[in-house]
């Protein structure tokens, strides 16, 4: 077997881009990274299906519900950039494993908590795990994905809704066990089982990203990783023959400034807009679908309301797994703009006709809301931030933009129960419709499209790291 010599990051990127699929050990790593996102969705939605029983079980006020449901997102707001910083400093794998430990701890504390305060404490750990994991997993996925398959990063959205539907099916199973209003404890506990399983699998099979290692000028380790992953012999070139990394960002927290300057600024604005807006609309509406379903179909039948929610989220699976194809055809930006426009229309319909909709329309409109969300902006915020920055900035950028998304999630989770109590569901939907409308306009104005870019961000020749003049940065790119 011939030995492949690695002279620099371009050799690593070129080899990965030349792959005709994501197979073998690389495929295992890719799906295990997605498995972490399954856990994030599973943990985040664990309270959703059982929120009604939990409210009765713990006699929660609307304020307590708002605090409890948004806690994980507020914590993720802080831990998104922390996770990104950890991954850019120490690598992708150690923080991913730490996230599983935190998720397991959070599930255990919440499942057995005798008081509201301890449930909140458990959700703190869940939020920390979610914040760390999401920023890093998406960066890892990008670094194992050949350029021709960039849009496949949107697969995470289908995984998200698969996790939500799994939670709903488990809720029906637990309900049939006659566990009463303690059903939410079983759902939260199940998330701990998933966390433990993923910890074992990721610790066993995952390998450090060779792209990150090469960007960090650790070419010997990059060669060892690639040998392990691709079952071919790789070696680092002699030091004198290596291609130096251009403008390597090594200043830790100061790297954050780079994504708000010059070439990267419009990319950051676009990704942040999509991330925050889709988070608000999903967590203010999609996450509360079990409660909305009860309002639509009546409080007397938990199974019917849960099945209604399951139907809504099946459309999320369809849209989520279709989003890769849609993004491949339209691009991430255009798919987001169209998706936001369609979501805006669905929210207006729900707002105006909520109390008068016939049963068949009450099924169709929320289902279409989830379909348009998951097929467009729901997936694209993470993918936009992941594909817009070079490797040593990628996880950190994901962390910052993910924190903006977590802020949107926290606001959505807090705003919905409070607005619903004060104004009713119809008016709440109309107010929330302003979010996708605004995002649609911004996505129509900024034209950056990473899936159509000529070269990977890891191969771009960026201007001086901390230059203040955007024109100077763009001139350097041309040279």
N, C-alpha and C positions, 0 to 999 in steps of 0.2 A: 504494500500500500504506500503510495507516494506521500511524502510529508509536505504539508502546506506551510509556507513561511508567512508569518504575520509581521508586516512592517509598520502598521499603525492602525488607527481606528477605521480608516477607509477600507482596509482589507477585511476587517470583521463585518462591517456594514455590507460591503459588496458580496461577501459569501452568503450572509443571511438573506440578502435581497435576491440572490440567485436561486434560492430554494424554490421548488415547485409546489411546496405545501408545508404545513406545520405538522410534522410527523415525528415518530420515534420519541426519544427523551424530550425533545423540544415540545412535542405535542402534549406529553404528560405534564410538563412544567406549565404550559399555556393553560390547560384545563384546570390544573390545581390552583393557579392564580385566579381563574374565574370562580373556582370553588370558594375562595376567600370572599369574593363578592356575593356569592350565594349566601354565605354565612352573614355578611353584613345586612343583606336584605331580610334574611330570616330573623335575625335578632331585632332589626328595626320594626318589622311587622308583627313580632310575637305578641305585642300588646294590642295590636289593632283588632284582630278577630274577637278577642275576649274583652274588649274595652267596656262593653255594656255590662257583662257579668262582673267585671272588676269594679266598675263604678258602684254597683249595688253591694258587692262583697265588702268593700272598704269605705262605703258611704262617702264618696268623693264629691267635692264641689266642682263647679266648672273651672275655677281657678286652679285647684289641685290637678284636675285633668290636664289643663294647659301646661302646667309645670312638669308633670310626669311625662307626658307625651313628647314634649320638646326638649327634655333634659339631655337625651343622647345627642341631639343635634347641636345644642349649645356647647357641650363638651367637645364634640367633633370639630367645632369651629376653632378651638384652641389646638387640638391634636392633629388636624390636617397639616398645618405647616411644621409642627414638631416631627410628625412622621416623615414628611418630605425632607426635612433637614437631616434626620437620622439616616435615611436611605441614600442621600447624596454624599454623606460623610462616611458611613460604615458599610454601605452595600444594601442590596434589596432584601436578602433572605432573613437576617437576624430580626429586623423590625416586623416582618411578616409573621414570624413565629411568636414574637412578643404579643402581637395583636390577638392571636388565638388564645394565649394565656389570659389576657385581659377579658376577652369575650366569655371564656369559661367561668372566670371569677364573677363577672357581672351576672351571668345567668344563674349561678348558684345562689348568690346573695338575694336576687330578686325573687327567685322561685320559692324560697323558704322564709322570706321576710314577713314578720308578724305585723309590721307597721308601715304606714305610708312613707315615712322617712327612709326606712331601709330599702324599700323598692326604688326610691329615688337614688340611693347610693349605688344600688346594683346597676341602674341605668347609666350612672356616671362611667362605670367601667366599660359598659357596652359602647357608649359614645367615644371613649378613648380608643377602643379597638377599631371602631368604624373609621374614625379620623385617621389613624395610622395606616390601616390596611388599604383604604381606597386609593390614597395618593400613590402608594408604592405599587400596588397590584397593576394599576393601569400603566404605569411606567414600565414595569417588567413585561407586560403584554406587548407593548410597543416595541421593545427591544428584542423580542423573539418573533416578530411578525414581519415577513418580507414586504417590501414596498407595495407590490401589486395587490396585497391583501390588507392594506391599511384600514379599509372600511370594516373589516371583520372585528375590529375593536368594539364595535357597537353590539356585538354578541352579548356583552355584559347586561344589556337591558333585557334581553330575553331571559337570561339567567335570573335577573332580579324578580321578574314576574313569576317565574317558575317557583322561586322560593316563597313568594307571597301566596301562590296557590297551594303550595305544600302546607303552609301554615293553616290555611282555611280548611283543607281536607283533614288535617290533624285535629282542628277544632271540632269538626263534626264527629270525628271518631271519639274524642274525649267527651263530647256531649253525650254520646251513646253509652259511655261508661257511667253515666249518672253521677258525675263529680260535682254537679251543681255550679254555683258561682265561682268555685275554685278552678274553673277550667283554664283561666289565664295562667295559673301557676304551671300547669302542664305544658302549655305552649312555650313559656319562658324557659322551662327546664329542658325542653327538647332542643333549644338553641345551644345549650351547654353540651349536649351529646354531639351535635354537629361540629362545635368548636374543637372538642377533644379529638374527634375523628380526623379533622383537617390538620390539626397540629401534628399528629403522627404521620400522616401522608406527606405533608410538606417537609417535615424534618427529614424524611427518608429519601424523597425523590428530587427535591428542588436543587438547582445549581445556580451559582451566582451569575449575573448577567455579564457576558463577555464584552458587550458594548460599553457598559459602565466601567468595567475594568480597564478597557483600552483607552477610554476618554480620561481615565485617571492615571494613564501611563504605567499601568501594571500589566505589561504585555505578556509576561511569563504566566501569570495567573489567568489572563484571558485565553491564552493558548491551551492551558490545562482545562479550563471550563469547556472550550469548544471541542476538545478531544473527548471529553466525557459525554457531552450532549450529542454530538453528531457522529461519533464512532469513526472518525477519521483522525489521522495524526496531524496535529498542529504544533508548530514551534515558533517562538519569538525570534525575530531577526536579531543579529548582533546589534549592539547599541549604536554603533556608528552607521548602520544601515537603516535605522528606524526613521519614520516620518514623524516629526514633532507635532504635537497637538497645538493647533492654532488657538490663541487666546483662551487657554484653559482657565475656567473659573474656579478659583481655589480659595475664595475669601469667605466661605461659610455663609453667614447671615447676609453679608453684603451682596451675595448673588441675587437676592431678591430684587435689588435695584435694577438689575439687567432686564427683567421682564416688563418694566415700566418705561423703557427707553427705546428710542429709535425704531428699528425694524420690528421689535417685539411688542411695542405698545398697542397697535391696533389688534394684534393677535390676542393680547391679554384682555382688552376691552370686549372683544367678540366672545371669547370663551367664558369670561366672567358673566356677561349678560345672559348667555344661554344657560350657564350653570345655575345662576341665582333664580332666574325666571322659571325655569323648569322645576326647580326645587320648591318654590313657593306654590306653583299650581298643583304639583303632585301632592305635597304634604298637607296642603290646605284642602284638597278635594280627594285625590286618590287614596291617601292613607286613611281618611275618614269614611271610605265607602261602606264599611259595615254599619256605621251610624246612619249614613245617608240611606242605605238599603233598608234599615229598620223604619226610617221615616217614610220611605216609599211603599213598603210592603206590610207595615204593621209590626207592632212589638210582640205580638202573641206567638210568633213562630221563629225561634232562633235558627233552626235548620233552613227554613225558607229564606230568611234574610242573609244567612251565610252563603247559601247556594247562589243567591242573586249577586253577591259580592264576587263569588268565584267566577260566575259568568263574565262579569265586568273584567276581571283580571286575566281570564283566558284570552281576551282581546289584547291584553298587554303582552302575553307570550307571543301571539301572532305578530303584533307590531314590533316587539323587541327583536325577534329573530329575523324579521323582514328589514329591519333598519339598516343592516349591512348592505343589502341589495339596493335599498333606496338611496343610501349615502353614496354607494358606488356609482349610481346613475346620475344623481343630482348634485352630489357634493354635500358635505356636512352643513355648510352655511345655508344653502338654498333649502335643503330638507328641513332645517330648523325653522326658517322663515315661514315655509308653507305649513309646517306642523303647528307653529304658534298661531297662525291665522285661523286654522281649523279649530283649535282648542278654544280660541276666543269666541268663535261662533257657537260652539257647544255650551260654553258657560252662559252666554246670553240666552240661549234657548232654555236652559235649566232655570235661569233666573226669572225669566218672564213667565214661563209656563209650568213652573214646578208644582204648584198646587192643583193644576187642572189637567196635567198630562195623563192620558190613558195608560194602563199598565204596560202595553207593548212598547209605547214610547219611553216609559220610565226605564225599560231595559235597554233600549237602543241608544239613547243619548249618552248616558254615562259610559256605555261600552265604547261608543265612538270617541268620547273624550279620552279614554285610556288608549285606544288604538292610535289616534293622531299624536298623542303625547309620546307614547313609546316608540312609534315608528319614526319620529322626528327629533324634537329637542330633548326628550328624555334621555336618549343615549348620547347625543352629540356634544353636550357640554364637556363631559369627561374626555371624549375622543379628541375634541378640539384642543384642549389644554395639553393632552398627552402628545399629540403629533406636531405641536407648534414650536417646541423648544429642544435644544440639544441635550445630550444624555446627562451631563453633570448638572444641568438646570432642571431637567424634566420632573423629577419627583418633587423638588422644591416648588416649582411652578404649579404642579398638581396640588401641592399642599396649600398654597396661597389661594388659588382659584377654587379648590375644594372647600376652603374655609368660607369663601364667599357663598358657595353653594349651601354649606351648612347653616350659614346665617339665614339664607332664604328658607331652608327647611324649618329652622327653629321659628322663624316668623310665621310661616304657614301653619305650623302645628299649634302655635299659641293663638294666632288670630282667629282661626276657624271657630273653636268652641266659644270664644268671647263674642264674636260678631253674630254667631248663630243664636246665642242666648239673647242678645240685645235687639237684633234686627230681623231674625228669621232666616231660613235657608235661601229663599229667593233673592233677597237683597244682598246677602253674602256672596252669592254666585256672581251677581252683577258687579259688585265692587272688585272681586278677584279677577274678573274678565279684563280689567285694565292692565294686568301684568303681562299676559301673552300679547296683547295689542302693542304695548311699548316694545317688547322684545322683538316682535315681528318687524317693526320699523327699523330698529338698530341692525338687525341681521340683513336687512335690505340695503343698508347704507355701507357697511364695512364689507369689503370684497375678498378678504383672505380665505383661501381654500387649501388646506394642507394636503388633501387627497389628490390635488392636481399639481402640486409643487414639483418642479423639475428635479430637485435633489432633496435628500433627507436633511433635516436641521443639523444632524451630526456632521454633515459634510459641507455646510455653509461656512464661508469665510467671514466671520463676524468682525466688525470694527472693534477698536480698542474697548476693553471691558467696561470702563466707567466713563466713556466719552459723553459729554453733555449735548453735543451737536448731532442731531439725528441725520442731517445731511452728510456729515462726515462718515457716519456708519454706513449709509446707503452707497456712498461713493466707494467705500472699501469693498462692499459686496460686489460692485461692478468690476473692480480691478481683480 
